[in-house]
Amino acid sequence: MPTGKTQAGVTILELSLVMFIFSILIGFSLPRFSNLFESNLLLETKKIAKLISDLRLTAILEGKDFRLEFDTQKSAYSVLERQKGASRKYERSEKYREPIALEPPVEFYLISNQVQEKQGLKFGGPPLEFDKIFGQQFQFHIDSSGFIDQFTLKLKNKTHSISLAVVDIMGNIELGEETPL
């Protein structure tokens, strides 16, 4: 016979629901432990890929033209922004004033333009390789419509190499896997 009083306590359903919500919140708040096990080579490659994606998005949303400049001798890269009113003059971006250096064991291994022969007259030239001793600078453009020059970038450390490729002018980026030298 019911007495009108409710029993004190928590049902299993309520407890499991609270634990489920709590585990989701904990999952979002904990750091990603996979980053602790990734090599510097992969982290640097992902950092460059994220920068390219961010610059493309900024170029589209804010109508800016960027130039990404890779310096092979210093193992660093810079972001240049086109000055307003000047069609060919670029200066350092406000957000990236200083060149971004690669972590010490990681360096540029190969940089090449990926340009088909039909597009060669419009967008670039033949693939370029460089000698680390003399170094070279490579420049790739991101225009205000979001189009990016196609290129391949290989990074290496003492034992492995990895590649990053901008495979089409829409900015699709493919990361390779680490391979032994």
VMD Tcl script that builds the backbone (N, CA, C; Angstrom):
set m [mol new atoms 543]
animate dup $m
set s [atomselect $m all]
$s set {name element resname resid chain x y z} {
  {N N MET 1 A 0.823 -1.157 0.000}
  {CA C MET 1 A 0.000 0.000 0.000}
  {C C MET 1 A 0.887 1.247 0.000}
  {N N PRO 2 A 0.659 2.154 -0.987}
  {CA C PRO 2 A 1.486 3.359 -1.073}
  {C C PRO 2 A 1.146 4.336 0.044}
  {N N THR 3 A 2.173 4.916 0.622}
  {CA C THR 3 A 1.991 5.852 1.727}
  {C C THR 3 A 2.158 7.298 1.286}
  {N N GLY 4 A 2.556 7.543 0.034}
  {CA C GLY 4 A 2.737 8.904 -0.441}
  {C C GLY 4 A 4.148 9.414 -0.286}
  {N N LYS 5 A 4.988 8.699 0.426}
  {CA C LYS 5 A 6.377 9.105 0.600}
  {C C LYS 5 A 7.215 8.504 -0.518}
  {N N THR 6 A 8.191 9.261 -0.965}
  {CA C THR 6 A 9.128 8.716 -1.955}
  {C C THR 6 A 10.336 8.187 -1.221}
  {N N GLN 7 A 10.901 7.183 -1.785}
  {CA C GLN 7 A 12.065 6.594 -1.147}
  {C C GLN 7 A 13.292 7.448 -1.428}
  {N N ALA 8 A 14.126 7.608 -0.428}
  {CA C ALA 8 A 15.364 8.362 -0.598}
  {C C ALA 8 A 16.372 7.489 -1.327}
  {N N GLY 9 A 17.209 8.132 -2.146}
  {CA C GLY 9 A 18.237 7.373 -2.856}
  {C C GLY 9 A 18.222 7.693 -4.344}
  {N N VAL 10 A 19.111 7.051 -5.025}
  {CA C VAL 10 A 19.292 7.304 -6.451}
  {C C VAL 10 A 19.070 5.996 -7.193}
  {N N THR 11 A 18.342 6.072 -8.280}
  {CA C THR 11 A 18.131 4.862 -9.073}
  {C C THR 11 A 19.367 4.586 -9.922}
  {N N ILE 12 A 19.448 3.391 -10.414}
  {CA C ILE 12 A 20.585 3.002 -11.258}
  {C C ILE 12 A 20.593 3.809 -12.548}
  {N N LEU 13 A 19.432 4.104 -13.090}
  {CA C LEU 13 A 19.339 4.894 -14.318}
  {C C LEU 13 A 19.896 6.304 -14.104}
  {N N GLU 14 A 19.516 6.939 -13.004}
  {CA C GLU 14 A 20.033 8.281 -12.709}
  {C C GLU 14 A 21.541 8.255 -12.496}
  {N N LEU 15 A 22.020 7.265 -11.796}
  {CA C LEU 15 A 23.451 7.145 -11.540}
  {C C LEU 15 A 24.233 6.930 -12.835}
  {N N SER 16 A 23.735 6.068 -13.699}
  {CA C SER 16 A 24.446 5.816 -14.957}
  {C C SER 16 A 24.409 7.040 -15.866}
  {N N LEU 17 A 23.311 7.797 -15.859}
  {CA C LEU 17 A 23.225 9.013 -16.665}
  {C C LEU 17 A 24.223 10.063 -16.178}
  {N N VAL 18 A 24.330 10.249 -14.886}
  {CA C VAL 18 A 25.288 11.205 -14.319}
  {C C VAL 18 A 26.717 10.772 -14.634}
  {N N MET 19 A 27.011 9.482 -14.520}
  {CA C MET 19 A 28.362 8.992 -14.821}
  {C C MET 19 A 28.694 9.163 -16.302}
  {N N PHE 20 A 27.716 8.965 -17.178}
  {CA C PHE 20 A 27.930 9.137 -18.611}
  {C C PHE 20 A 28.259 10.591 -18.941}
  {N N ILE 21 A 27.489 11.517 -18.416}
  {CA C ILE 21 A 27.740 12.945 -18.655}
  {C C ILE 21 A 29.090 13.352 -18.079}
  {N N PHE 22 A 29.398 12.864 -16.893}
  {CA C PHE 22 A 30.678 13.176 -16.258}
  {C C PHE 22 A 31.855 12.640 -17.083}
  {N N SER 23 A 31.723 11.438 -17.630}
  {CA C SER 23 A 32.819 10.872 -18.437}
  {C C SER 23 A 33.013 11.645 -19.737}
  {N N ILE 24 A 31.945 12.154 -20.328}
  {CA C ILE 24 A 32.075 12.979 -21.537}
  {C C ILE 24 A 32.810 14.271 -21.207}
  {N N LEU 25 A 32.445 14.916 -20.109}
  {CA C LEU 25 A 33.122 16.154 -19.714}
  {C C LEU 25 A 34.594 15.920 -19.409}
  {N N ILE 26 A 34.915 14.841 -18.743}
  {CA C ILE 26 A 36.312 14.507 -18.447}
  {C C ILE 26 A 37.076 14.245 -19.743}
  {N N GLY 27 A 36.448 13.569 -20.688}
  {CA C GLY 27 A 37.095 13.268 -21.967}
  {C C GLY 27 A 37.486 14.512 -22.734}
  {N N PHE 28 A 36.659 15.555 -22.679}
  {CA C PHE 28 A 36.995 16.800 -23.364}
  {C C PHE 28 A 38.040 17.615 -22.617}
  {N N SER 29 A 38.076 17.485 -21.320}
  {CA C SER 29 A 38.978 18.335 -20.543}
  {C C SER 29 A 40.385 17.765 -20.408}
  {N N LEU 30 A 40.553 16.466 -20.576}
  {CA C LEU 30 A 41.891 15.877 -20.465}
  {C C LEU 30 A 42.729 16.206 -21.700}
  {N N PRO 31 A 44.024 16.326 -21.537}
  {CA C PRO 31 A 44.879 16.593 -22.703}
  {C C PRO 31 A 44.947 15.367 -23.609}
  {N N ARG 32 A 45.374 15.601 -24.826}
  {CA C ARG 32 A 45.535 14.492 -25.755}
  {C C ARG 32 A 46.882 13.846 -25.514}
  {N N PHE 33 A 46.853 12.648 -25.008}
  {CA C PHE 33 A 48.090 11.963 -24.680}
  {C C PHE 33 A 48.796 11.440 -25.922}
  {N N SER 34 A 48.102 11.378 -27.053}
  {CA C SER 34 A 48.754 10.911 -28.278}
  {C C SER 34 A 49.842 11.886 -28.719}
  {N N ASN 35 A 49.690 13.173 -28.376}
  {CA C ASN 35 A 50.721 14.152 -28.738}
  {C C ASN 35 A 52.039 13.885 -28.032}
  {N N LEU 36 A 51.993 13.215 -26.889}
  {CA C LEU 36 A 53.226 12.909 -26.176}
  {C C LEU 36 A 54.050 11.861 -26.903}
  {N N PHE 37 A 53.407 11.053 -27.725}
  {CA C PHE 37 A 54.092 9.957 -28.392}
  {C C PHE 37 A 54.423 10.256 -29.848}
  {N N GLU 38 A 53.966 11.387 -30.384}
  {CA C GLU 38 A 54.273 11.740 -31.765}
  {C C GLU 38 A 55.661 12.361 -31.828}
  {N N SER 39 A 56.330 12.131 -32.925}
  {CA C SER 39 A 57.683 12.659 -33.084}
  {C C SER 39 A 57.637 14.153 -33.400}
  {N N ASN 40 A 58.755 14.826 -33.186}
  {CA C ASN 40 A 58.856 16.245 -33.532}
  {C C ASN 40 A 58.633 16.456 -35.019}
  {N N LEU 41 A 59.054 15.491 -35.819}
  {CA C LEU 41 A 58.901 15.583 -37.264}
  {C C LEU 41 A 57.426 15.672 -37.649}
  {N N LEU 42 A 56.616 14.814 -37.096}
  {CA C LEU 42 A 55.185 14.826 -37.389}
  {C C LEU 42 A 54.514 16.071 -36.812}
  {N N LEU 43 A 54.908 16.479 -35.616}
  {CA C LEU 43 A 54.321 17.679 -35.007}
  {C C LEU 43 A 54.632 18.931 -35.824}
  {N N GLU 44 A 55.869 19.055 -36.319}
  {CA C GLU 44 A 56.238 20.215 -37.141}
  {C C GLU 44 A 55.466 20.215 -38.455}
  {N N THR 45 A 55.283 19.043 -39.043}
  {CA C THR 45 A 54.541 18.945 -40.297}
  {C C THR 45 A 53.085 19.334 -40.083}
  {N N LYS 46 A 52.489 18.876 -38.994}
  {CA C LYS 46 A 51.106 19.247 -38.684}
  {C C LYS 46 A 50.985 20.741 -38.406}
  {N N LYS 47 A 52.008 21.312 -37.785}
  {CA C LYS 47 A 51.990 22.748 -37.487}
  {C C LYS 47 A 51.996 23.564 -38.786}
  {N N ILE 48 A 52.801 23.150 -39.762}
  {CA C ILE 48 A 52.842 23.848 -41.050}
  {C C ILE 48 A 51.510 23.679 -41.781}
  {N N ALA 49 A 50.946 22.472 -41.758}
  {CA C ALA 49 A 49.660 22.227 -42.418}
  {C C ALA 49 A 48.556 23.085 -41.798}
  {N N LYS 50 A 48.549 23.207 -40.482}
  {CA C LYS 50 A 47.544 24.039 -39.813}
  {C C LYS 50 A 47.732 25.508 -40.174}
  {N N LEU 51 A 48.987 25.954 -40.259}
  {CA C LEU 51 A 49.250 27.341 -40.634}
  {C C LEU 51 A 48.731 27.625 -42.042}
  {N N ILE 52 A 48.979 26.719 -42.975}
  {CA C ILE 52 A 48.509 26.908 -44.347}
  {C C ILE 52 A 46.986 26.976 -44.379}
  {N N SER 53 A 46.324 26.092 -43.665}
  {CA C SER 53 A 44.854 26.102 -43.616}
  {C C SER 53 A 44.324 27.390 -42.990}
  {N N ASP 54 A 44.957 27.837 -41.914}
  {CA C ASP 54 A 44.535 29.079 -41.258}
  {C C ASP 54 A 44.742 30.286 -42.164}
  {N N LEU 55 A 45.873 30.328 -42.877}
  {CA C LEU 55 A 46.132 31.444 -43.787}
  {C C LEU 55 A 45.126 31.461 -44.932}
  {N N ARG 56 A 44.788 30.297 -45.445}
  {CA C ARG 56 A 43.801 30.221 -46.530}
  {C C ARG 56 A 42.451 30.742 -46.048}
  {N N LEU 57 A 42.035 30.332 -44.865}
  {CA C LEU 57 A 40.763 30.788 -44.308}
  {C C LEU 57 A 40.780 32.303 -44.081}
  {N N THR 58 A 41.882 32.819 -43.545}
  {CA C THR 58 A 42.011 34.264 -43.339}
  {C C THR 58 A 41.980 35.005 -44.666}
  {N N ALA 59 A 42.642 34.455 -45.678}
  {CA C ALA 59 A 42.660 35.089 -46.997}
  {C C ALA 59 A 41.251 35.198 -47.564}
  {N N ILE 60 A 40.469 34.162 -47.409}
  {CA C ILE 60 A 39.104 34.171 -47.938}
  {C C ILE 60 A 38.218 35.130 -47.147}
  {N N LEU 61 A 38.266 35.046 -45.819}
  {CA C LEU 61 A 37.357 35.840 -44.988}
  {C C LEU 61 A 37.705 37.323 -44.956}
  {N N GLU 62 A 39.001 37.643 -44.991}
  {CA C GLU 62 A 39.414 39.038 -44.869}
  {C C GLU 62 A 39.899 39.637 -46.182}
  {N N GLY 63 A 39.931 38.856 -47.257}
  {CA C GLY 63 A 40.339 39.365 -48.563}
  {C C GLY 63 A 41.803 39.754 -48.636}
  {N N LYS 64 A 42.669 39.003 -47.976}
  {CA C LYS 64 A 44.100 39.313 -47.965}
  {C C LYS 64 A 44.861 38.329 -48.839}
  {N N ASP 65 A 46.003 38.766 -49.351}
  {CA C ASP 65 A 46.917 37.895 -50.091}
  {C C ASP 65 A 48.129 37.632 -49.219}
  {N N PHE 66 A 48.544 36.371 -49.165}
  {CA C PHE 66 A 49.698 35.988 -48.360}
  {C C PHE 66 A 50.755 35.341 -49.233}
  {N N ARG 67 A 51.960 35.399 -48.760}
  {CA C ARG 67 A 53.073 34.682 -49.366}
  {C C ARG 67 A 53.749 33.906 -48.246}
  {N N LEU 68 A 53.905 32.619 -48.448}
  {CA C LEU 68 A 54.584 31.750 -47.495}
  {C C LEU 68 A 55.993 31.534 -48.025}
  {N N GLU 69 A 56.976 31.912 -47.227}
  {CA C GLU 69 A 58.375 31.886 -47.673}
  {C C GLU 69 A 59.158 30.895 -46.818}
  {N N PHE 70 A 59.779 29.915 -47.468}
  {CA C PHE 70 A 60.578 28.900 -46.781}
  {C C PHE 70 A 62.050 29.195 -47.013}
  {N N ASP 71 A 62.819 29.326 -45.944}
  {CA C ASP 71 A 64.261 29.549 -46.020}
  {C C ASP 71 A 64.954 28.251 -45.616}
  {N N THR 72 A 65.586 27.602 -46.588}
  {CA C THR 72 A 66.153 26.277 -46.329}
  {C C THR 72 A 67.426 26.338 -45.506}
  {N N GLN 73 A 68.180 27.413 -45.625}
  {CA C GLN 73 A 69.436 27.499 -44.879}
  {C C GLN 73 A 69.187 27.674 -43.385}
  {N N LYS 74 A 68.194 28.485 -43.036}
  {CA C LYS 74 A 67.883 28.738 -41.627}
  {C C LYS 74 A 66.863 27.744 -41.071}
  {N N SER 75 A 66.321 26.891 -41.934}
  {CA C SER 75 A 65.243 25.968 -41.543}
  {C C SER 75 A 64.132 26.728 -40.824}
  {N N ALA 76 A 63.644 27.752 -41.504}
  {CA C ALA 76 A 62.578 28.588 -40.954}
  {C C ALA 76 A 61.636 28.986 -42.088}
  {N N TYR 77 A 60.447 29.420 -41.708}
  {CA C TYR 77 A 59.492 29.899 -42.699}
  {C C TYR 77 A 58.832 31.169 -42.182}
  {N N SER 78 A 58.441 32.023 -43.124}
  {CA C SER 78 A 57.869 33.326 -42.791}
  {C C SER 78 A 56.537 33.497 -43.500}
  {N N VAL 79 A 55.703 34.339 -42.931}
  {CA C VAL 79 A 54.429 34.687 -43.540}
  {C C VAL 79 A 54.487 36.161 -43.908}
  {N N LEU 80 A 54.303 36.441 -45.193}
  {CA C LEU 80 A 54.289 37.814 -45.685}
  {C C LEU 80 A 52.879 38.140 -46.159}
  {N N GLU 81 A 52.500 39.400 -46.000}
  {CA C GLU 81 A 51.170 39.842 -46.395}
  {C C GLU 81 A 51.307 40.968 -47.407}
  {N N ARG 82 A 50.453 40.948 -48.435}
  {CA C ARG 82 A 50.532 41.978 -49.464}
  {C C ARG 82 A 50.048 43.307 -48.902}
  {N N GLN 83 A 50.811 44.346 -49.200}
  {CA C GLN 83 A 50.429 45.679 -48.741}
  {C C GLN 83 A 49.231 46.168 -49.538}
  {N N LYS 84 A 48.395 46.922 -48.880}
  {CA C LYS 84 A 47.233 47.485 -49.560}
  {C C LYS 84 A 47.698 48.517 -50.587}
  {N N GLY 85 A 47.154 48.439 -51.776}
  {CA C GLY 85 A 47.492 49.384 -52.825}
  {C C GLY 85 A 48.723 49.016 -53.632}
  {N N ALA 86 A 49.538 48.102 -53.165}
  {CA C ALA 86 A 50.729 47.679 -53.905}
  {C C ALA 86 A 50.477 46.279 -54.449}
  {N N SER 87 A 50.642 46.123 -55.753}
  {CA C SER 87 A 50.295 44.836 -56.347}
  {C C SER 87 A 51.339 43.762 -56.094}
  {N N ARG 88 A 52.608 44.128 -55.917}
  {CA C ARG 88 A 53.651 43.113 -55.770}
  {C C ARG 88 A 54.490 43.265 -54.512}
  {N N LYS 89 A 54.167 44.195 -53.647}
  {CA C LYS 89 A 54.986 44.426 -52.468}
  {C C LYS 89 A 54.377 43.716 -51.260}
  {N N TYR 90 A 55.197 42.873 -50.637}
  {CA C TYR 90 A 54.765 42.117 -49.467}
  {C C TYR 90 A 55.604 42.527 -48.269}
  {N N GLU 91 A 54.983 42.515 -47.101}
  {CA C GLU 91 A 55.704 42.783 -45.856}
  {C C GLU 91 A 55.301 41.725 -44.829}
  {N N ARG 92 A 56.047 41.652 -43.755}
  {CA C ARG 92 A 55.766 40.650 -42.722}
  {C C ARG 92 A 54.347 40.836 -42.182}
  {N N SER 93 A 53.696 39.723 -41.968}
  {CA C SER 93 A 52.342 39.740 -41.437}
  {C C SER 93 A 52.363 40.242 -39.993}
  {N N GLU 94 A 51.313 40.941 -39.593}
  {CA C GLU 94 A 51.239 41.451 -38.220}
  {C C GLU 94 A 51.210 40.313 -37.208}
  {N N LYS 95 A 50.542 39.235 -37.546}
  {CA C LYS 95 A 50.413 38.114 -36.618}
  {C C LYS 95 A 51.701 37.303 -36.529}
  {N N TYR 96 A 52.445 37.220 -37.620}
  {CA C TYR 96 A 53.680 36.428 -37.666}
  {C C TYR 96 A 54.844 37.347 -38.030}
  {N N ARG 97 A 55.261 38.185 -37.107}
  {CA C ARG 97 A 56.324 39.166 -37.365}
  {C C ARG 97 A 57.685 38.515 -37.587}
  {N N GLU 98 A 57.988 37.492 -36.803}
  {CA C GLU 98 A 59.295 36.831 -36.873}
  {C C GLU 98 A 59.183 35.532 -37.661}
  {N N PRO 99 A 60.269 35.125 -38.316}
  {CA C PRO 99 A 60.252 33.812 -38.978}
  {C C PRO 99 A 60.030 32.697 -37.953}
  {N N ILE 100 A 59.324 31.679 -38.360}
  {CA C ILE 100 A 59.025 30.545 -37.491}
  {C C ILE 100 A 60.070 29.471 -37.764}
  {N N ALA 101 A 60.880 29.167 -36.766}
  {CA C ALA 101 A 61.959 28.195 -36.938}
  {C C ALA 101 A 61.455 26.788 -36.629}
  {N N LEU 102 A 61.999 25.819 -37.346}
  {CA C LEU 102 A 61.693 24.423 -37.062}
  {C C LEU 102 A 62.447 23.995 -35.815}
  {N N GLU 103 A 61.912 23.011 -35.098}
  {CA C GLU 103 A 62.606 22.479 -33.920}
  {C C GLU 103 A 63.948 21.891 -34.356}
  {N N PRO 104 A 65.002 22.033 -33.553}
  {CA C PRO 104 A 66.377 21.737 -33.978}
  {C C PRO 104 A 66.658 20.448 -34.747}
  {N N PRO 105 A 66.176 19.274 -34.375}
  {CA C PRO 105 A 66.580 18.141 -35.218}
  {C C PRO 105 A 65.855 18.106 -36.565}
  {N N VAL 106 A 64.774 18.861 -36.701}
  {CA C VAL 106 A 63.977 18.846 -37.927}
  {C C VAL 106 A 64.471 19.946 -38.861}
  {N N GLU 107 A 64.593 19.614 -40.149}
  {CA C GLU 107 A 65.001 20.602 -41.149}
  {C C GLU 107 A 64.320 20.281 -42.471}
  {N N PHE 108 A 64.362 21.253 -43.394}
  {CA C PHE 108 A 63.781 21.040 -44.713}
  {C C PHE 108 A 64.672 20.088 -45.502}
  {N N TYR 109 A 64.048 19.151 -46.195}
  {CA C TYR 109 A 64.771 18.151 -46.965}
  {C C TYR 109 A 64.599 18.394 -48.461}
  {N N LEU 110 A 63.398 18.729 -48.888}
  {CA C LEU 110 A 63.103 18.949 -50.296}
  {C C LEU 110 A 61.895 19.862 -50.398}
  {N N ILE 111 A 61.953 20.799 -51.314}
  {CA C ILE 111 A 60.808 21.654 -51.603}
  {C C ILE 111 A 60.666 21.675 -53.113}
  {N N SER 112 A 59.470 21.399 -53.605}
  {CA C SER 112 A 59.275 21.405 -55.055}
  {C C SER 112 A 57.895 21.940 -55.391}
  {N N ASN 113 A 57.824 22.609 -56.535}
  {CA C ASN 113 A 56.544 23.074 -57.053}
  {C C ASN 113 A 55.854 21.903 -57.722}
  {N N GLN 114 A 54.572 21.764 -57.508}
  {CA C GLN 114 A 53.790 20.742 -58.201}
  {C C GLN 114 A 52.969 21.442 -59.258}
  {N N VAL 115 A 53.567 21.661 -60.406}
  {CA C VAL 115 A 52.874 22.401 -61.444}
  {C C VAL 115 A 52.837 21.548 -62.698}
  {N N GLN 116 A 51.654 21.361 -63.239}
  {CA C GLN 116 A 51.536 20.625 -64.485}
  {C C GLN 116 A 52.031 21.504 -65.621}
  {N N GLU 117 A 52.423 20.883 -66.736}
  {CA C GLU 117 A 53.003 21.645 -67.839}
  {C C GLU 117 A 52.047 22.705 -68.364}
  {N N LYS 118 A 50.749 22.407 -68.418}
  {CA C LYS 118 A 49.780 23.383 -68.919}
  {C C LYS 118 A 49.702 24.598 -68.003}
  {N N GLN 119 A 49.883 24.371 -66.710}
  {CA C GLN 119 A 49.795 25.465 -65.760}
  {C C GLN 119 A 51.140 26.131 -65.535}
  {N N GLY 120 A 52.200 25.576 -66.079}
  {CA C GLY 120 A 53.550 26.064 -65.818}
  {C C GLY 120 A 53.743 27.525 -66.156}
  {N N LEU 121 A 53.114 27.989 -67.211}
  {CA C LEU 121 A 53.278 29.385 -67.601}
  {C C LEU 121 A 52.519 30.322 -66.668}
  {N N LYS 122 A 51.468 29.828 -66.043}
  {CA C LYS 122 A 50.649 30.682 -65.192}
  {C C LYS 122 A 51.106 30.690 -63.737}
  {N N PHE 123 A 51.441 29.530 -63.202}
  {CA C PHE 123 A 51.597 29.415 -61.767}
  {C C PHE 123 A 53.004 29.141 -61.271}
  {N N GLY 124 A 53.951 28.810 -62.116}
  {CA C GLY 124 A 55.266 28.490 -61.573}
  {C C GLY 124 A 56.168 27.858 -62.596}
  {N N GLY 125 A 57.154 27.124 -62.132}
  {CA C GLY 125 A 58.129 26.524 -63.014}
  {C C GLY 125 A 58.368 25.075 -62.682}
  {N N PRO 126 A 59.518 24.558 -63.103}
  {CA C PRO 126 A 59.838 23.154 -62.860}
  {C C PRO 126 A 60.150 22.904 -61.391}
  {N N PRO 127 A 60.126 21.633 -60.974}
  {CA C PRO 127 A 60.467 21.322 -59.582}
  {C C PRO 127 A 61.870 21.812 -59.233}
  {N N LEU 128 A 62.018 22.333 -58.047}
  {CA C LEU 128 A 63.299 22.867 -57.603}
  {C C LEU 128 A 63.804 22.053 -56.425}
  {N N GLU 129 A 65.080 21.747 -56.435}
  {CA C GLU 129 A 65.713 21.112 -55.293}
  {C C GLU 129 A 66.803 22.050 -54.815}
  {N N PHE 130 A 67.303 21.837 -53.620}
  {CA C PHE 130 A 68.268 22.777 -53.079}
  {C C PHE 130 A 69.396 22.058 -52.380}
  {N N ASP 131 A 70.472 22.777 -52.210}
  {CA C ASP 131 A 71.628 22.299 -51.469}
  {C C ASP 131 A 71.593 22.983 -50.110}
  {N N LYS 132 A 71.643 22.211 -49.040}
  {CA C LYS 132 A 71.518 22.756 -47.686}
  {C C LYS 132 A 72.637 23.741 -47.370}
  {N N ILE 133 A 73.819 23.549 -47.940}
  {CA C ILE 133 A 74.950 24.419 -47.619}
  {C C ILE 133 A 74.679 25.846 -48.082}
  {N N PHE 134 A 74.228 25.996 -49.309}
  {CA C PHE 134 A 73.986 27.338 -49.842}
  {C C PHE 134 A 72.597 27.844 -49.492}
  {N N GLY 135 A 71.650 26.947 -49.424}
  {CA C GLY 135 A 70.291 27.324 -49.068}
  {C C GLY 135 A 69.592 28.081 -50.177}
  {N N GLN 136 A 68.289 28.056 -50.134}
  {CA C GLN 136 A 67.465 28.808 -51.068}
  {C C GLN 136 A 66.206 29.248 -50.346}
  {N N GLN 137 A 65.534 30.199 -50.958}
  {CA C GLN 137 A 64.245 30.618 -50.434}
  {C C GLN 137 A 63.183 30.277 -51.465}
  {N N PHE 138 A 62.092 29.713 -50.999}
  {CA C PHE 138 A 60.980 29.354 -51.860}
  {C C PHE 138 A 59.764 30.138 -51.404}
  {N N GLN 139 A 58.995 30.627 -52.368}
  {CA C GLN 139 A 57.820 31.425 -52.046}
  {C C GLN 139 A 56.597 30.803 -52.700}
  {N N PHE 140 A 55.535 30.697 -51.917}
  {CA C PHE 140 A 54.277 30.174 -52.418}
  {C C PHE 140 A 53.171 31.137 -52.008}
  {N N HIS 141 A 52.226 31.339 -52.898}
  {CA C HIS 141 A 51.205 32.367 -52.711}
  {C C HIS 141 A 49.867 31.764 -52.291}
  {N N ILE 142 A 49.159 32.537 -51.487}
  {CA C ILE 142 A 47.772 32.256 -51.126}
  {C C ILE 142 A 47.018 33.540 -51.435}
  {N N ASP 143 A 46.153 33.508 -52.445}
  {CA C ASP 143 A 45.481 34.753 -52.817}
  {C C ASP 143 A 44.150 34.903 -52.090}
  {N N SER 144 A 43.527 36.052 -52.279}
  {CA C SER 144 A 42.335 36.401 -51.506}
  {C C SER 144 A 41.131 35.516 -51.819}
  {N N SER 145 A 41.165 34.793 -52.921}
  {CA C SER 145 A 40.071 33.869 -53.225}
  {C C SER 145 A 40.309 32.489 -52.624}
  {N N GLY 146 A 41.458 32.309 -51.948}
  {CA C GLY 146 A 41.752 31.040 -51.294}
  {C C GLY 146 A 42.562 30.077 -52.134}
  {N N PHE 147 A 42.962 30.489 -53.342}
  {CA C PHE 147 A 43.774 29.614 -54.181}
  {C C PHE 147 A 45.206 29.598 -53.671}
  {N N ILE 148 A 45.798 28.410 -53.653}
  {CA C ILE 148 A 47.152 28.228 -53.136}
  {C C ILE 148 A 48.011 27.605 -54.219}
  {N N ASP 149 A 49.257 28.068 -54.331}
  {CA C ASP 149 A 50.211 27.405 -55.217}
  {C C ASP 149 A 50.394 25.970 -54.745}
  {N N GLN 150 A 50.514 25.065 -55.690}
  {CA C GLN 150 A 50.709 23.659 -55.346}
  {C C GLN 150 A 52.191 23.404 -55.106}
  {N N PHE 151 A 52.494 22.726 -54.011}
  {CA C PHE 151 A 53.893 22.415 -53.719}
  {C C PHE 151 A 53.986 21.210 -52.807}
  {N N THR 152 A 55.178 20.639 -52.783}
  {CA C THR 152 A 55.488 19.538 -51.876}
  {C C THR 152 A 56.633 19.971 -50.995}
  {N N LEU 153 A 56.526 19.656 -49.741}
  {CA C LEU 153 A 57.533 20.021 -48.756}
  {C C LEU 153 A 57.914 18.757 -48.006}
  {N N LYS 154 A 59.202 18.449 -47.966}
  {CA C LYS 154 A 59.662 17.295 -47.195}
  {C C LYS 154 A 60.519 17.787 -46.050}
  {N N LEU 155 A 60.228 17.262 -44.878}
  {CA C LEU 155 A 61.009 17.565 -43.688}
  {C C LEU 155 A 61.745 16.303 -43.277}
  {N N LYS 156 A 62.876 16.471 -42.615}
  {CA C LYS 156 A 63.606 15.302 -42.134}
  {C C LYS 156 A 64.221 15.603 -40.783}
  {N N ASN 157 A 64.472 14.525 -40.045}
  {CA C ASN 157 A 65.320 14.609 -38.870}
  {C C ASN 157 A 66.492 13.674 -39.142}
  {N N LYS 158 A 67.154 13.183 -38.143}
  {CA C LYS 158 A 68.351 12.368 -38.385}
  {C C LYS 158 A 68.039 11.006 -38.987}
  {N N THR 159 A 66.851 10.486 -38.756}
  {CA C THR 159 A 66.561 9.123 -39.201}
  {C C THR 159 A 65.372 8.989 -40.148}
  {N N HIS 160 A 64.433 9.922 -40.124}
  {CA C HIS 160 A 63.206 9.783 -40.901}
  {C C HIS 160 A 62.905 11.050 -41.697}
  {N N SER 161 A 62.024 10.900 -42.675}
  {CA C SER 161 A 61.518 12.052 -43.420}
  {C C SER 161 A 60.003 11.911 -43.548}
  {N N ILE 162 A 59.346 13.032 -43.798}
  {CA C ILE 162 A 57.892 13.053 -43.967}
  {C C ILE 162 A 57.569 14.152 -44.966}
  {N N SER 163 A 56.490 13.979 -45.714}
  {CA C SER 163 A 56.144 14.976 -46.724}
  {C C SER 163 A 54.783 15.593 -46.443}
  {N N LEU 164 A 54.650 16.816 -46.903}
  {CA C LEU 164 A 53.401 17.565 -46.854}
  {C C LEU 164 A 53.189 18.067 -48.269}
  {N N ALA 165 A 52.023 17.855 -48.830}
  {CA C ALA 165 A 51.760 18.287 -50.201}
  {C C ALA 165 A 50.451 19.054 -50.266}
  {N N VAL 166 A 50.496 20.219 -50.901}
  {CA C VAL 166 A 49.282 20.944 -51.249}
  {C C VAL 166 A 48.929 20.430 -52.638}
  {N N VAL 167 A 47.893 19.597 -52.735}
  {CA C VAL 167 A 47.653 18.824 -53.947}
  {C C VAL 167 A 46.786 19.521 -54.986}
  {N N ASP 168 A 46.064 20.552 -54.602}
  {CA C ASP 168 A 45.320 21.314 -55.601}
  {C C ASP 168 A 45.220 22.770 -55.165}
  {N N ILE 169 A 44.762 23.609 -56.076}
  {CA C ILE 169 A 44.752 25.041 -55.779}
  {C C ILE 169 A 43.704 25.421 -54.738}
  {N N MET 170 A 42.809 24.497 -54.411}
  {CA C MET 170 A 41.803 24.766 -53.384}
  {C C MET 170 A 42.350 24.558 -51.976}
  {N N GLY 171 A 43.612 24.150 -51.857}
  {CA C GLY 171 A 44.244 24.066 -50.552}
  {C C GLY 171 A 44.129 22.731 -49.853}
  {N N ASN 172 A 43.771 21.676 -50.572}
  {CA C ASN 172 A 43.737 20.352 -49.938}
  {C C ASN 172 A 45.160 19.908 -49.637}
  {N N ILE 173 A 45.382 19.500 -48.403}
  {CA C ILE 173 A 46.724 19.151 -47.933}
  {C C ILE 173 A 46.754 17.669 -47.590}
  {N N GLU 174 A 47.800 17.006 -48.050}
  {CA C GLU 174 A 48.005 15.601 -47.708}
  {C C GLU 174 A 49.311 15.470 -46.952}
  {N N LEU 175 A 49.263 14.748 -45.848}
  {CA C LEU 175 A 50.462 14.457 -45.071}
  {C C LEU 175 A 50.886 13.030 -45.358}
  {N N GLY 176 A 52.168 12.848 -45.593}
  {CA C GLY 176 A 52.686 11.505 -45.802}
  {C C GLY 176 A 52.960 10.830 -44.473}
  {N N GLU 177 A 53.520 9.657 -44.560}
  {CA C GLU 177 A 53.914 8.931 -43.356}
  {C C GLU 177 A 55.416 9.032 -43.195}
  {N N GLU 178 A 55.866 8.885 -41.971}
  {CA C GLU 178 A 57.302 8.920 -41.719}
  {C C GLU 178 A 57.962 7.723 -42.384}
  {N N THR 179 A 59.024 8.001 -43.146}
  {CA C THR 179 A 59.776 6.936 -43.805}
  {C C THR 179 A 61.245 7.075 -43.432}
  {N N PRO 180 A 61.950 5.954 -43.315}
  {CA C PRO 180 A 63.381 6.035 -42.997}
  {C C PRO 180 A 64.156 6.669 -44.148}
  {N N LEU 181 A 65.221 7.369 -43.823}
  {CA C LEU 181 A 66.056 7.999 -44.858}
  {C C LEU 181 A 66.868 6.969 -45.602}
}
mol reanalyze $m
mol bondsrecalc $m
mol representation Tube
mol addrep $m
